[in-house]
Amino acid sequence: MTRRHTLRGGTLDEAIDTLLAQMVSLGLELAPISRPEVQRRLGLTSRATLVGERGQRIESARIAQLRESGRDPGGARRRRSFEERIAHLQAENAALITERDRLYEALFEIAHRCLLKGVDLEDMMDCLRKR
Protein backbone atom coordinates (compact mmCIF):
# COMPACT_ATOMS: atom_id res chain seq x y z
CA MET A 1 0.00 0.00 0.00
CA THR A 2 1.53 3.31 -1.08
CA ARG A 3 1.21 6.40 1.01
CA ARG A 4 0.14 9.59 -0.76
CA HIS A 5 2.19 12.72 -0.40
CA THR A 6 0.12 15.37 1.38
CA LEU A 7 0.02 18.87 -0.02
CA ARG A 8 1.03 21.69 2.30
CA GLY A 9 2.02 25.32 2.16
CA GLY A 10 3.25 26.62 -1.16
CA THR A 11 2.72 23.32 -3.01
CA LEU A 12 -0.91 23.30 -1.88
CA ASP A 13 -1.34 26.89 -3.07
CA GLU A 14 0.16 26.01 -6.46
CA ALA A 15 -2.01 22.90 -6.73
CA ILE A 16 -5.13 24.93 -5.90
CA ASP A 17 -4.28 27.61 -8.47
CA THR A 18 -3.60 24.98 -11.15
CA LEU A 19 -6.79 23.10 -10.36
CA LEU A 20 -8.90 26.28 -10.36
CA ALA A 21 -7.47 27.31 -13.74
CA GLN A 22 -8.34 23.89 -15.15
CA MET A 23 -11.84 23.97 -13.69
CA VAL A 24 -12.53 27.47 -15.04
CA SER A 25 -11.34 26.40 -18.51
CA LEU A 26 -13.49 23.23 -18.43
CA GLY A 27 -16.60 25.24 -17.65
CA LEU A 28 -19.50 25.08 -15.26
CA GLU A 29 -21.12 21.95 -16.71
CA LEU A 30 -18.01 19.74 -16.55
CA ALA A 31 -16.28 21.12 -13.46
CA PRO A 32 -18.36 23.34 -11.17
CA ILE A 33 -16.15 25.04 -8.61
CA SER A 34 -16.93 24.60 -4.91
CA ARG A 35 -14.86 23.99 -1.82
CA PRO A 36 -15.97 20.36 -1.43
CA GLU A 37 -15.18 19.71 -5.12
CA VAL A 38 -11.72 21.26 -4.80
CA GLN A 39 -11.13 19.18 -1.67
CA ARG A 40 -12.20 16.00 -3.47
CA ARG A 41 -10.11 16.67 -6.57
CA LEU A 42 -6.99 17.46 -4.54
CA GLY A 43 -7.48 14.44 -2.28
CA LEU A 44 -7.55 16.50 0.90
CA THR A 45 -9.04 14.98 4.02
CA SER A 46 -9.86 18.23 5.78
CA ARG A 47 -11.64 21.27 4.45
CA ALA A 48 -10.00 23.38 7.12
CA THR A 49 -7.08 23.99 4.74
CA LEU A 50 -9.45 25.71 2.28
CA VAL A 51 -10.34 28.72 4.43
CA GLY A 52 -9.02 32.25 4.59
CA GLU A 53 -7.06 33.42 1.57
CA ARG A 54 -7.37 30.04 -0.18
CA GLY A 55 -11.12 30.13 0.30
CA GLN A 56 -11.26 33.62 -1.18
CA ARG A 57 -9.34 32.40 -4.23
CA ILE A 58 -11.78 29.51 -4.66
CA GLU A 59 -14.75 31.86 -4.31
CA SER A 60 -13.35 34.35 -6.85
CA ALA A 61 -12.69 31.49 -9.30
CA ARG A 62 -16.29 30.27 -8.78
CA ILE A 63 -17.62 33.76 -9.55
CA ALA A 64 -15.41 34.02 -12.65
CA GLN A 65 -16.66 30.63 -13.85
CA LEU A 66 -20.29 31.66 -13.34
CA ARG A 67 -19.76 34.91 -15.23
CA GLU A 68 -18.12 33.07 -18.14
CA SER A 69 -21.10 30.72 -18.35
CA GLY A 70 -23.51 33.67 -18.38
CA ARG A 71 -25.09 33.03 -14.98
CA ASP A 72 -25.71 35.36 -12.08
CA PRO A 73 -22.78 35.04 -9.64
CA GLY A 74 -24.94 36.02 -6.69
CA GLY A 75 -27.14 33.03 -7.37
CA ALA A 76 -30.24 34.93 -6.36
CA ARG A 77 -33.33 33.89 -8.20
CA ARG A 78 -35.10 36.77 -9.84
CA ARG A 79 -38.82 36.99 -9.34
CA ARG A 80 -40.78 37.19 -12.55
CA SER A 81 -42.65 40.37 -13.28
CA PHE A 82 -46.42 40.33 -13.50
CA GLU A 83 -46.27 40.62 -17.28
CA GLU A 84 -43.97 37.61 -17.52
CA ARG A 85 -46.17 35.61 -15.17
CA ILE A 86 -49.30 36.52 -17.12
CA ALA A 87 -47.66 35.56 -20.43
CA HIS A 88 -46.47 32.25 -18.95
CA LEU A 89 -49.92 31.45 -17.55
CA GLN A 90 -51.60 32.36 -20.84
CA ALA A 91 -49.28 30.03 -22.74
CA GLU A 92 -49.92 27.26 -20.20
CA ASN A 93 -53.68 27.87 -20.45
CA ALA A 94 -53.57 27.65 -24.25
CA ALA A 95 -51.67 24.35 -24.04
CA LEU A 96 -54.21 22.96 -21.56
CA ILE A 97 -57.12 24.00 -23.78
CA THR A 98 -55.48 22.25 -26.75
CA GLU A 99 -54.97 19.11 -24.64
CA ARG A 100 -58.60 19.22 -23.47
CA ASP A 101 -59.85 19.50 -27.05
CA ARG A 102 -57.66 16.58 -28.11
CA LEU A 103 -59.03 14.43 -25.28
CA TYR A 104 -62.63 15.34 -26.20
CA GLU A 105 -61.95 14.30 -29.80
CA ALA A 106 -60.52 10.99 -28.60
CA LEU A 107 -63.57 10.41 -26.37
CA PHE A 108 -65.95 11.09 -29.25
CA GLU A 109 -63.96 8.74 -31.48
CA ILE A 110 -64.29 5.99 -28.84
CA ALA A 111 -68.03 6.65 -28.56
CA HIS A 112 -68.41 6.52 -32.35
CA ARG A 113 -66.56 3.20 -32.62
CA CYS A 114 -68.65 1.72 -29.81
CA LEU A 115 -71.85 2.69 -31.61
CA LEU A 116 -70.58 1.23 -34.91
CA LYS A 117 -69.81 -2.11 -33.24
CA GLY A 118 -73.12 -2.18 -31.37
CA VAL A 119 -71.57 -1.91 -27.90
CA ASP A 120 -73.75 -0.31 -25.22
CA LEU A 121 -72.28 3.20 -24.91
CA GLU A 122 -73.90 3.90 -21.52
CA ASP A 123 -72.29 0.80 -20.05
CA MET A 124 -68.86 1.68 -21.50
CA MET A 125 -68.90 5.28 -20.25
CA ASP A 126 -70.18 4.40 -16.78
CA CYS A 127 -66.66 4.39 -15.37
CA LEU A 128 -66.18 8.05 -16.42
CA ARG A 129 -69.16 9.33 -14.44
CA LYS A 130 -68.59 11.03 -11.11
CA ARG A 131 -69.96 9.07 -8.21
Disulfide bonds with the S-S distance in Angstrom:
none
